[in-house]
Amino acid sequence: MNKNIGIKDILVRFDEISKHYVRELDKYSLAELCRKPSENEWSLGQMYLHLPHSTLNLQLRLAEQCMALGGGNEEAGHAVFEQGSFPPVRIQVPADLQYTPPQPESKEQLVAKLKEARRRMHEIGASLQNIDPERLQRKTTHPAVAFGALNAVEWFTMVEMHYRHHLLQKERLDAFLQTRLTGHDS
C-alpha cells in the first residue's frame, strides 16, 4: 500500500467524521450533553471529550513515540486493521477518574477540543508522509492488551476508527435523549 495515499485517505475520512461530530452539537443543549442514561454510563458530552482526549493523549502521542524512539515488534490486534474498524460491541472501561471524562463545561469547549485533535491529526499526517520507512516499523504497546504493539501509521489510523466506533455510542445516547424528550420508553 502506498503510505502517502493511505495517510491522505485517513485524513479525509477523519475530517468528515470530525466535522460531523461538530455539526451534531447544534442539536443539543448543554443540559442534554450532560445527561447520563445511568450512573455508570457516560453522557454524550463525556463521550465528546473522550474522543479528542484519547486522540491527543494516547493515539497520537504513541504514534509520535513510534516515530521518535521505536519499541518492540510483537504482533497482536491486527484483526482490527484487517477489518478496518473496531468490532461493533460496547467496550466498557473501569469507572474511575483515569478513564471517565468530566462533564463538558460548554459546547464551545467541545468544538475547540475536536478542532485541536483535527489540527494535530494533520500535523502528524504530514510527518508520517515524510518519514523514513524504516522508522515506520517501530512499535509501541497499546495499554489495552487486545491491540498489542502498533506502529505509527496504525496509531494514526486508530484515531479515525475510534471516532467511527463511537458513532454507535452516540446513536444509543441520541435514542436515550429522544426517549427523555418524548417521555416514551421503547
FISE-157649 format. One record per residue (C-alpha): residue number from 1; residue in three letters; x, y, z. Coordinates in Angstrom, 2 decimals, decimal comma, always signed. Example, Ala and Ser with C-alpha at 12.3 -4.5 7.8 and 13.67 -1.06 7.14 Angstrom:
<bases>
+-----+-----+---------+---------+---------+
:   k :   r :       x :       y :       z :
+-----+-----+---------+---------+---------+
:   1 : ALA :  +12,30 :   -4,50 :   +7,80 :
:   2 : SER :  +13,67 :   -1,06 :   +7,14 :
+-----+-----+---------+---------+---------+
</bases>
This chain:
<bases>
+-----+-----+---------+---------+---------+
:   k :   r :       x :       y :       z :
+-----+-----+---------+---------+---------+
:   1 : MET :   +0,00 :   +0,00 :   +0,00 :
:   2 : ASN :   +1,25 :   +3,49 :   -0,86 :
:   3 : LYS :   +1,60 :   +5,13 :   +2,55 :
:   4 : ASN :   +1,04 :   +8,65 :   +1,18 :
:   5 : ILE :   -2,35 :   +7,74 :   -0,31 :
:   6 : GLY :   -3,32 :   +5,87 :   +2,86 :
:   7 : ILE :   -2,49 :   +8,80 :   +5,13 :
:   8 : LYS :   -4,38 :  +11,24 :   +2,90 :
:   9 : ASP :   -7,41 :   +8,93 :   +2,80 :
:  10 : ILE :   -7,39 :   +8,60 :   +6,58 :
:  11 : LEU :   -7,24 :  +12,39 :   +6,94 :
:  12 : VAL :  -10,18 :  +12,87 :   +4,54 :
:  13 : ARG :  -12,29 :  +10,33 :   +6,45 :
:  14 : PHE :  -11,22 :  +11,79 :   +9,80 :
:  15 : ASP :  -12,08 :  +15,34 :   +8,68 :
:  16 : GLU :  -15,53 :  +14,17 :   +7,56 :
:  17 : ILE :  -16,34 :  +12,40 :  +10,81 :
:  18 : SER :  -14,85 :  +15,16 :  +12,95 :
:  19 : LYS :  -16,94 :  +17,79 :  +11,15 :
:  20 : HIS :  -19,99 :  +15,53 :  +11,59 :
:  21 : TYR :  -19,46 :  +15,50 :  +15,36 :
:  22 : VAL :  -19,15 :  +19,32 :  +15,40 :
:  23 : ARG :  -22,31 :  +19,80 :  +13,28 :
:  24 : GLU :  -24,26 :  +17,42 :  +15,51 :
:  25 : LEU :  -23,54 :  +19,58 :  +18,57 :
:  26 : ASP :  -26,09 :  +22,11 :  +17,32 :
:  27 : LYS :  -28,84 :  +19,59 :  +18,20 :
:  28 : TYR :  -28,14 :  +19,61 :  +21,91 :
:  29 : SER :  -28,35 :  +21,91 :  +24,89 :
:  30 : LEU :  -25,57 :  +21,74 :  +27,47 :
:  31 : ALA :  -28,03 :  +20,04 :  +29,85 :
:  32 : GLU :  -28,68 :  +17,33 :  +27,25 :
:  33 : LEU :  -24,97 :  +16,88 :  +26,67 :
:  34 : CYS :  -24,53 :  +16,28 :  +30,40 :
:  35 : ARG :  -27,50 :  +13,89 :  +30,84 :
:  36 : LYS :  -26,42 :  +10,30 :  +31,62 :
:  37 : PRO :  -28,52 :   +7,20 :  +30,93 :
:  38 : SER :  -27,30 :   +5,73 :  +34,22 :
:  39 : GLU :  -24,72 :   +6,41 :  +36,90 :
:  40 : ASN :  -22,11 :   +4,12 :  +35,34 :
:  41 : GLU :  -22,57 :   +5,31 :  +31,73 :
:  42 : TRP :  -21,13 :   +8,39 :  +30,06 :
:  43 : SER :  -23,12 :  +11,36 :  +28,90 :
:  44 : LEU :  -22,88 :  +12,49 :  +25,30 :
:  45 : GLY :  -20,66 :  +15,38 :  +26,44 :
:  46 : GLN :  -18,30 :  +12,98 :  +28,20 :
:  47 : MET :  -18,08 :  +10,90 :  +25,04 :
:  48 : TYR :  -17,34 :  +14,06 :  +23,05 :
:  49 : LEU :  -14,50 :  +14,94 :  +25,44 :
:  50 : HIS :  -13,19 :  +11,37 :  +25,35 :
:  51 : LEU :  -12,60 :  +11,45 :  +21,59 :
:  52 : PRO :  -10,08 :  +14,32 :  +21,37 :
:  53 : HIS :   -8,59 :  +13,40 :  +24,74 :
:  54 : SER :   -7,69 :   +9,89 :  +23,60 :
:  55 : THR :   -6,57 :  +11,25 :  +20,21 :
:  56 : LEU :   -4,20 :  +13,80 :  +21,74 :
:  57 : ASN :   -3,06 :  +11,94 :  +24,84 :
:  58 : LEU :   -2,93 :   +8,35 :  +23,64 :
:  59 : GLN :   -3,09 :   +7,55 :  +19,93 :
:  60 : LEU :   -1,14 :  +10,50 :  +18,50 :
:  61 : ARG :   +1,27 :  +10,59 :  +21,43 :
:  62 : LEU :   +2,11 :   +6,92 :  +20,83 :
:  63 : ALA :   +2,37 :   +7,50 :  +17,05 :
:  64 : GLU :   +4,95 :  +10,20 :  +17,75 :
:  65 : GLN :   +6,73 :   +7,91 :  +20,18 :
:  66 : CYS :   +6,99 :   +5,25 :  +17,46 :
:  67 : MET :   +8,45 :   +7,76 :  +15,02 :
:  68 : ALA :  +10,96 :   +9,04 :  +17,57 :
:  69 : LEU :  +12,04 :   +6,09 :  +19,68 :
:  70 : GLY :  +10,51 :   +2,90 :  +18,45 :
:  71 : GLY :   +9,58 :   -0,10 :  +20,50 :
:  72 : GLY :   +9,05 :   -3,84 :  +20,31 :
:  73 : ASN :   +7,89 :   -5,81 :  +17,30 :
:  74 : GLU :   +5,21 :   -8,02 :  +18,86 :
:  75 : GLU :   +2,26 :   -8,83 :  +16,60 :
:  76 : ALA :   -1,26 :   -8,56 :  +18,06 :
:  77 : GLY :   -4,53 :   -6,81 :  +17,36 :
:  78 : HIS :   -4,14 :   -6,74 :  +13,59 :
:  79 : ALA :   -7,65 :   -8,14 :  +13,03 :
:  80 : VAL :   -8,92 :   -4,63 :  +13,77 :
:  81 : PHE :   -6,85 :   -3,26 :  +10,91 :
:  82 : GLU :   -7,79 :   -6,08 :   +8,55 :
:  83 : GLN :  -11,48 :   -5,27 :   +9,21 :
:  84 : GLY :  -10,83 :   -1,53 :   +9,04 :
:  85 : SER :  -12,84 :   -0,91 :  +12,21 :
:  86 : PHE :  -13,34 :   -1,80 :  +15,84 :
:  87 : PRO :  -15,78 :   -4,64 :  +16,49 :
:  88 : PRO :  -19,35 :   -3,24 :  +16,80 :
:  89 : VAL :  -19,57 :   -4,03 :  +20,50 :
:  90 : ARG :  -19,73 :   -1,88 :  +23,60 :
:  91 : ILE :  -16,37 :   -1,53 :  +25,31 :
:  92 : GLN :  -16,64 :   -0,70 :  +28,98 :
:  93 : VAL :  -13,71 :   +0,77 :  +30,82 :
:  94 : PRO :  -13,40 :   +0,95 :  +34,60 :
:  95 : ALA :  -15,46 :   +3,74 :  +36,14 :
:  96 : ASP :  -12,60 :   +5,72 :  +37,62 :
:  97 : LEU :  -11,07 :   +9,14 :  +37,08 :
:  98 : GLN :   -8,35 :   +7,77 :  +34,81 :
:  99 : TYR :  -10,90 :   +6,69 :  +32,18 :
: 100 : THR :  -14,04 :   +8,69 :  +32,89 :
: 101 : PRO :  -14,05 :  +12,11 :  +31,23 :
: 102 : PRO :  -15,52 :  +15,05 :  +33,14 :
: 103 : GLN :  -18,77 :  +16,65 :  +32,05 :
: 104 : PRO :  -18,23 :  +19,35 :  +29,43 :
: 105 : GLU :  -18,12 :  +22,98 :  +30,53 :
: 106 : SER :  -19,63 :  +24,26 :  +27,27 :
: 107 : LYS :  -20,34 :  +23,35 :  +23,67 :
: 108 : GLU :  -17,52 :  +25,73 :  +22,71 :
: 109 : GLN :  -15,10 :  +23,63 :  +24,77 :
: 110 : LEU :  -16,15 :  +20,53 :  +22,83 :
: 111 : VAL :  -15,73 :  +22,25 :  +19,46 :
: 112 : ALA :  -12,31 :  +23,60 :  +20,47 :
: 113 : LYS :  -11,10 :  +20,14 :  +21,58 :
: 114 : LEU :  -12,36 :  +18,49 :  +18,37 :
: 115 : LYS :  -10,62 :  +21,18 :  +16,29 :
: 116 : GLU :   -7,40 :  +20,73 :  +18,27 :
: 117 : ALA :   -7,49 :  +16,99 :  +17,54 :
: 118 : ARG :   -8,04 :  +17,69 :  +13,82 :
: 119 : ARG :   -5,10 :  +20,09 :  +13,75 :
: 120 : ARG :   -2,81 :  +17,53 :  +15,40 :
: 121 : MET :   -4,01 :  +14,78 :  +13,05 :
: 122 : HIS :   -2,94 :  +16,93 :  +10,09 :
: 123 : GLU :   +0,44 :  +17,68 :  +11,69 :
: 124 : ILE :   +1,12 :  +14,00 :  +12,43 :
: 125 : GLY :   -0,21 :  +13,02 :   +9,00 :
: 126 : ALA :   +2,30 :  +15,36 :   +7,35 :
: 127 : SER :   +5,10 :  +13,85 :   +9,44 :
: 128 : LEU :   +4,06 :  +10,32 :   +8,51 :
: 129 : GLN :   +4,09 :  +11,16 :   +4,80 :
: 130 : ASN :   +7,69 :  +12,35 :   +5,03 :
: 131 : ILE :   +9,18 :   +9,82 :   +7,44 :
: 132 : ASP :  +11,87 :   +7,27 :   +6,65 :
: 133 : PRO :  +10,07 :   +3,91 :   +6,01 :
: 134 : GLU :  +12,48 :   +2,20 :   +8,45 :
: 135 : ARG :  +11,09 :   +4,30 :  +11,28 :
: 136 : LEU :   +7,55 :   +3,19 :  +10,38 :
: 137 : GLN :   +8,40 :   -0,32 :  +11,58 :
: 138 : ARG :   +8,87 :   +0,84 :  +15,17 :
: 139 : LYS :   +6,03 :   -0,05 :  +17,56 :
: 140 : THR :   +4,68 :   +0,87 :  +20,96 :
: 141 : THR :   +2,27 :   -1,17 :  +23,03 :
: 142 : HIS :   -1,37 :   -0,23 :  +23,50 :
: 143 : PRO :   -2,48 :   -0,10 :  +27,15 :
: 144 : ALA :   -5,34 :   -2,49 :  +26,28 :
: 145 : VAL :   -3,63 :   -5,83 :  +25,73 :
: 146 : ALA :   -6,05 :   -6,76 :  +22,93 :
: 147 : PHE :   -4,40 :   -4,34 :  +20,50 :
: 148 : GLY :   -0,79 :   -5,23 :  +21,28 :
: 149 : ALA :   +2,05 :   -3,23 :  +19,77 :
: 150 : LEU :   +1,20 :   -0,83 :  +16,95 :
: 151 : ASN :   +3,34 :   +1,25 :  +14,60 :
: 152 : ALA :   +2,89 :   +4,98 :  +13,95 :
: 153 : VAL :   +0,58 :   +4,51 :  +10,94 :
: 154 : GLU :   -1,58 :   +2,05 :  +12,90 :
: 155 : TRP :   -1,88 :   +4,52 :  +15,81 :
: 156 : PHE :   -2,77 :   +7,25 :  +13,34 :
: 157 : THR :   -5,36 :   +5,02 :  +11,64 :
: 158 : MET :   -6,82 :   +4,07 :  +15,00 :
: 159 : VAL :   -7,95 :   +7,66 :  +15,61 :
: 160 : GLU :  -10,38 :   +7,61 :  +12,68 :
: 161 : MET :  -11,58 :   +4,10 :  +13,59 :
: 162 : HIS :  -12,10 :   +5,22 :  +17,19 :
: 163 : TYR :  -14,22 :   +8,22 :  +16,16 :
: 164 : ARG :  -16,26 :   +5,97 :  +13,86 :
: 165 : HIS :  -16,67 :   +3,35 :  +16,62 :
: 166 : HIS :  -18,15 :   +5,95 :  +18,98 :
: 167 : LEU :  -20,92 :   +6,72 :  +16,47 :
: 168 : LEU :  -22,58 :   +3,58 :  +17,88 :
: 169 : GLN :  -22,47 :   +5,05 :  +21,39 :
: 170 : LYS :  -23,75 :   +8,36 :  +20,03 :
: 171 : GLU :  -26,73 :   +6,57 :  +18,45 :
: 172 : ARG :  -27,58 :   +4,94 :  +21,80 :
: 173 : LEU :  -27,26 :   +8,28 :  +23,62 :
: 174 : ASP :  -29,36 :  +10,05 :  +20,96 :
: 175 : ALA :  -32,07 :   +7,41 :  +21,45 :
: 176 : PHE :  -31,88 :   +7,89 :  +25,22 :
: 177 : LEU :  -32,22 :  +11,67 :  +24,86 :
: 178 : GLN :  -35,11 :  +11,30 :  +22,40 :
: 179 : THR :  -36,90 :   +8,96 :  +24,82 :
: 180 : ARG :  -36,45 :  +11,55 :  +27,56 :
: 181 : LEU :  -37,92 :  +14,28 :  +25,31 :
: 182 : THR :  -40,96 :  +12,27 :  +24,25 :
: 183 : GLY :  -41,44 :  +10,56 :  +27,60 :
: 184 : HIS :  -41,75 :   +7,16 :  +25,88 :
: 185 : ASP :  -39,59 :   +4,13 :  +26,55 :
: 186 : SER :  -39,08 :   +1,84 :  +23,61 :
+-----+-----+---------+---------+---------+
</bases>
